[in-house]
C-alpha cells in the first residue's frame, strides 16, 4: 500500500496528553478556543481510521456550526481528499476512508451507518445527548469496534456532565488558558465582557448552576427551543448600545426577535459584540435586511439621539423607533422571563452567548447584561408584555 502523507495541525501539550490515551471513550471538557477541531482531526487519523480506509462520523449541535466544521475539515484533509459531496457533507479520501458530517438537529440521520470513530463537537449543547449516543451512534460503532470522543465547553448540568462523570469515559478538564497559542491579552479581553459565572463556564470550563437569583433557567430555555421559526407576522431588531467602544467596553446588544400569529416569540439571532458606533449600526442594518425585519428599536437612555443618527448614517430611510426605560433592568426583564416560563418564547437553534448571560446574570449583579437588555427590548416592542416602564420616543 502506498504511503499517504497529511500534515495535521500540531498538537499543543494539553492536546497531546489527551491523544496519547488509548481509551475507546474519551471526553474533553475545555474552555473556548482550546482547539477541539484540531483534536477531532487527530482522532480521525489515529489508529489507522480514515488513513486505512475506514469511515468516521462528525456531529455538531446545529447546522450553522456544521457548516463551519465542514469548511475547517475540508481544508485539513484537502491533500488526501478524493471527492467531496457538498450536499450530503461527506469527504471521501484517497485511502478509501471517509468522514460523514451530521447535525444533532437531525438526531436520527446517522442510523444504519457503520463507523470506526465518531466525534461529538460541542456535545454539551445537544438537546438529547444520551439518546443520540446510546440509541443512534453507539450501534454504528459495533461493526468496527469503533471509538467515540466528545469535546465541549460545559453548558449547565445536562447529559454531557453525566458522561463526563461516568466511569465508562476517560475525561480531561482544561481551560482556555491551557492553549499556549492564544494571547493572554485576548483571553482577558474576552473575560472583560462576561459575568463572573459566564467566565467560570466559558473560559475555565467549570460546571455551573443557574445564578441563584437569575430570572431564567436553562431548562426553561431549552424546553421551548425549535430548529426553525414558523411564519412570522412581525420582526424587530433591538439594540442596547454601549456607551464607549474601546476593548474594555460593554458589548452592544443586537438581538432579533419575531412574533407569530399565535403571539409566540421567536429569538432568531444574537450578533452582540464590542463594536464602534458605526460597526454596530452596520450590524443592525445587516440583521434588518437578513430577517426582512419591520423595524429597528434602540434604547435611548444612554445613547440618546446617537442611536438613530448612527443608523441613518448607514441607511437614511431605515424604520426606527427609540425606546426609553423609566425603571430598572430587572423590572423590565421580569415580564419577559415570565413569558419564557409560560413557553411563549422560543430560541431558534442555539444562541450560546445570549443564553449564558441569561442564566448567569442576576438583577443584583453590577455587570450590564447587554444581550439580555436587547432581548427584552425586542420582546417588549413586539407587544408581548403589558410593561408600562418604557415609552417610544
N, C-alpha and C positions, 0 to 999 in steps of 0.2 A: 504494500500500500504506500502510495507517495506521501511524503511528509507535508503536512499542512501547517503553515505559519500564520499566526494572527497576533498583532500587538495589542494586548488588553491594557486598559488604564492601570497604572501601577498602584498597588495596594499601599495605603499608609499603615503604620504599625498596628493600630487597633483592628483594622480590616483583616490584616494578615493573621492575627490571633484567631479570629472567627473562622477564616477559611482553612486554617490548619487542622481544625477539628474534623474527625471522621464520623461524627454523629449523622444519622439519617434524618433527623428532625431538628432543625436549627431555628431559633427565633432571636431577632436582634431588636432591642428597644433602644432607640437612639434619638438624639436631638436632631433638629432640622439641619440640613446641609452636611450631615455626617458622611454621605456618599453611598447611599443604598443602591443606586443604579450600578455603580462600579462593582459592588458585591454581587448583584444579580448576574452581570456579565461573567464574572469569575465562576459563579455557581454553575452556569450553563456549560462552561468548558471543562470544569473539574471532573475528575474520574471518568474521562472519556465519554461524556454525554454527547453533546452535539458534534464534537470533533471525531467521534467514532460512529456517526450515523444514527444517533438516537434522537427521538423527538422530546421537546420540552414545552412547558407552558408558562405563561407570564400573565398575572392578573393585577389590575389596578381597581381602585374604588369606583371611578367614574369614566365615562367615555372621553371626557375632556382630558383627564390625566393619562388615559390610554394613548391618546394621540401624541402626547409629549414623550411618553416612554417609547413608543414606536419609532419616533424620529431619532431618539438617542441610540436605541439598539440598532437601527439601520446603519447609523454611522459607525458604530463599533464593529459590526460584523460585515461591513461592506466588502472588505478584501476577500472574504470567502463566501459571499452570497452568490448563489446560482440563479435564484429567482425570488422576487418578492411580489406578494399579492396585496395591493393597496386596499382592495375591497374587503377581503377576509382577514387582513392584518396577519400575514403569515410569511415568515422568512424560510426559504429553502436553501441549504448550504451545499457547497460542492462536496462536502464529506458525506452527504446523504442525511445529515441531521436537519432538524427543523425547529422553529420556535413559533408557537401559536400565541396570539395576544388576545386577552379577554378582559371584559369589564364585569365587576360584581353587580352592575345594574342589570345584567342578564345572567343571573347566577347559575342557571342550568345549562348554559351553552356548551361547556366542556364535556358534558356527559357523552359516554361512548368512545372517548379518545383513550389513547394509551401513552403514558409519559414516563421518561426516565428521571425527570426532575420537574418540580413545579415551584415557582416563586410568587409569593403574595406580596405585592408592593403596598405600603401604607395600609397594612391589614387592620389597624385599629379603626379605620374609617368605614369598614364594611358593615352593612346593616345586619347581616346574619352570618358571621364568620364561621360559627360552629356548623351550621347547615352546609355551607359551601365546602368546607374542608371535609367533614365526615361523610356527607352523602353524595357529593358531586366529585370532588377532586381525589379523595383517598382511593376510590375504586379505580381511577385512571392510573394509579401507581403500581397496581398489582402485577401487571404483565412483566414489567422491568425491575420489580422490587425497587421502585423509584424513591427518590429523596424529596423532601419538602422543606422549604425555607420561607420564613416570614420576616419582613423588615418593616418597622414603623416607628413613628413618633407616637407616644401614647395618646389616648383620647378618652379620658374618664375611666370608669370601671365597666368594662364590657368583655366580650368574648376573647379579645386579644390578651387581656390580662389573665384570663383563665388558662389560656395556652401557655403564656409566659411563666406561670407559676406551676404548671403541670410537670410531673416527673418524667413524662414521655419526651419532652422537648428540652434540648440543651439551650440555655439562654445566656445572653450577654446584655449588658447595660452600658451605654456610652453617651456622652453629652456632645453637644455641638463643638465644645472646646477640644474634644479629642481628635478633631480633624485638623492636622497641622498645616494644611494648605489654606486654611481660612485666616484672614487677618483678624486679630483680636479686636481691632477698632470697629470692624464691620459687625462683629457679634455684639459688641457693646452698643452699637447704633441700633441693632435690632431690639436689644433689651430696653432701650430708652423709650420705645413706642408701646411696650407691653405692660400689663398689670403684673404685680408680683407673682400671682398664681399662674398667669399665662407664661411667664418666664420659666417657672419651675417645670411646666409641662413641655413647652416648645423647645427650649434650649437645654434644660437639664434632664429632660426625658423622665420626669417623675410622674407617678400616678397621682392625680389629684381628684378630689371630690369637688362637687359644686362649692363655690364660695358659700359660707354659712348663710349669708344674707342675700345671695343672688336672687334676682327676680325670675330667672329662667333655669330650668333643669334640662340637662342634655337629653334625657329620655323623652321629655315632652317635645323637644325639637325633632328628635329622630323618629318618634312615632308618627308624626304628621308629614314626614319627608316624602317627596314624589320625584320621579325621574324627569317628568316634563309637565309643563303647565297646560291647562285647558285653554279654550278661547277666553281671552280677557277683554273686558269692556272698557277698562281704563288702566293706564300705566303711568307712573311718575318716577322720576329720578330725583332723589333727595340729596342735598349737600349740607354737611356740617363743616364749615370752613375752619381751618387752623388760622390762628392769628398771625403766626410767623411761618417762615419756610426754610429755616436752617436745619442742619442734621439732627438737632435736639428738639425740633418742633413736635407738637402733637400731629397726629395724622389728620388729613382731611377726609371725613367720611363721605363716601359716594355709594349709595345703595339704591337699586332699582326694584320696585315692587308693583305688582298688578293686582287687580281685583276682578273676580269672575261674576257671572250673573247671579250666583247664589250668595254673594257677599263674602266669599273666602278670599284671603290674600295670598299671593304667591311671591316669595322673595326670589328674584331672578338672578341678581348679580351683586357682588360687592367688589368694587375696584378701589377701595380706600387706600391711602398711602400718604407719604410725605412728599408734597408737591409744592412748586411755586404757584402763585395765584393763576398764572397763565396756564400752567400744566393741569391744575385741577379743573379749570374751566373747559379745557380741551377734552379731558377725560369725560366730564359730564355730558358734553355735547356728543361725544362718540357713543356713549351709552344711550342717549336720547335717540340717536339715529339707529343704533343696533336693534333696540327693542321697539322702535316706532312708537315712542312714548308720546303722551299727550301734553306733558308739562314737566318742567324742572322746578323744584321748590328748594329754597335755600334759607337757612337760619340767618337772621339779620342781627341777632343780639351782639355778636362780636364783629361781624363784617360790615354791618350797615348796608349802605348802597354799593359797597365794593363787590358783593356777590353778583348783583345784576350788571354792574359795569364790566366785570371780567367776562361774564357770559356773552354780553353783547359785543365785546371786542372780538370774540370768536365767531359769533353769529348774531348780527343785529336784530333779526326777526324772531329769535328764539322765544317760545312760550314759557314765561317765567312768573312765579309768584314768590314773594318774600314772606317768611313766617317768623313771628316774634314770640318768644316764650315769656309769660308773666309769672311762671312758677318754676320750681327746680326740676332737675333731670329725673329724679325718682318719681315725682308726681306725674310727669309726662309719660314715663315708661310703664307705670303700673297698669293702666288700662290695656296697653299693648300686650304686656305679659299675660294678662287675663285672657286675651283672645287666643294666645298660644295654648293655654290650659284648656280652652274650650275646643281645641282642634280646628280653629278657623284661620290659622296662618300656616302656610306650608313652605318649606325651603325646597327649591328645585335643585336637586343634586346636593353636593357638599360645599359649604361655604365656611371653610375651616377657620380663617382668622376671625370672621364675624362671630361664629358660634363659640369660639374660645373666649372672646370678650364677653359674650352674653352670659356664659356660665361662671366666669371668674370675676366679673365686676359686681360690686355691691354698692348701694347708694352711699355707704359710709366711706368709700374709697376717695382718695384725693385725685387719682388719675381721671382724666376726661375720657369717657367712653365714646369716641368719635364715630366709630362704626355703628354702635348701638343708637346713638343720637340720630344718625342719618336714617337708620331703620325706623325709628319711632316717628320721625317727621314724615316719612313716606306713608306709613300705615295710617297716621292721623289725617294726613292730607287727602287720603282716599275716602275719608268719611267713615272709617270702620269703628271709630270710638266716639263717645259722647263727650270728649275732652273739651273743657272750657278754659284751658290755660294757654291758649295761643291765639293769635289773630293774624290775618293776611294783611300785608302792607302793600 
